[in-house]
Amino acid sequence: MTYHDLHMIIQKVFGWKDYHLYEFKVSGETIGDPENNTYDKVDYNAKETWIFSETKTFDYEYDFGDEWQLRIQILDILPVDSNITYPCVLVGKKQAHQKTVVAYLGMKNL
């Protein structure tokens, strides 16, 4: 699985529409879209970079204007089960906010 694949899974899980730039910070390296990211130096292309198996915790940022930041932690790598449709979420903490609602409420308070 590439970092871009993981980005697309996060988009689906949070109900986002992939309208904004994103990047991963892994062991001090930036992984993202080098063609479109003018905010930061991109060390690796997310579409070509496989998730590093030795790195278990890393950061994800989506929408550099609103700065949606997630800490990703790989707890375990499970064997493939032919009875499960992938990707799937096994467990999570907290509920994702609707991006446009939170942005609107934030603007309303200005």
N, C-alpha and C positions, 0 to 999 in steps of 0.2 A: 504494500500500500504506500502510495506517495503522500507527501504532505498536502498536495492539492486534493487528493482523494479524501483525506481527513477534513480538509476545509469544507468540501461539498457535503460531507456527512454532518458537520456542525451546522451548516446552513439549513439542512433539512430538519434536524432535531429542534433548532430554535425557531423554525418557521420563517427564516429570512430568505431573501430573494437574490443574493449574490450580486448586489448593486455596487458594492464598495471594495476598495483594496483591502488586502489582508497580509499578515506576515506571521511567521513563527520565529521565536527567539530560542535557539537551542545551543546550549553551551557557549554563549557569546556570539554565535553566528546567526545571521538573518537569512531566513528562507522565505521566499515570496515570489512575486511576479516581476522580474527585472525589466520587462518591456514597459510596464505601466507605473511602477513605483518611482516617483520622483522625490519622495520624502526621506528615504533612507537608502544606504548602500545595501544591495541584496547580494549575499555571498553565494547562495545556491537557488536555482530555479525550482519552485515547489512542484511543478509538473514533472520534473525529471529526477527528483530526489526522494529516495525511499526513506521511510522513517527509520532513524538510527536505532537499532535494537538495544544498544548499550545505554541509551539515554532514556530514562524512565519518567522524567518530569521536565516539561518545557512550557513556554508561554505562547499564547495565540492572541493576536489583536486584529479586530475587524472594524472597518469604518474609522479611519484615522481622524475624522472630525468629531465623532461621538466617543471614540476610544473604548469600544467594547473589548474588554480584556478577560481572558480565561486562562487558568492554569490547568494544563493537561497532565494527568498522571496515569501512566500505564501500570496497572496493578498486576496483570497476568496476561499471558497470551494463550488462548484456549484452542483446542483442536477444532477443526471444522466439523459441524454437525449438519448432515444432509437434510435434516428435518426443520432447519431454521432458515428463514429468509434474511440475508445479510444486506446492508448493515442493520444492526439492531442495538438498542440501548438496554443494557442489563440492569444498571442501577444509576441513580443520579441524586444529587443534593440540590435543594432549592428549586424554585420554578423560574423558568425563563420569562422575562418581561417581553411584551410585544414591543419591538424596536420603535415603531412609529408612535405608539402611545407614549412611551417614556420620553422620546424626543419632543413630542408635542407638549407634554406636561412640563418638561424642563424649560421650553421656550415660553410657556404661559407664565411662568414665575419670574421672568426677567423684568 
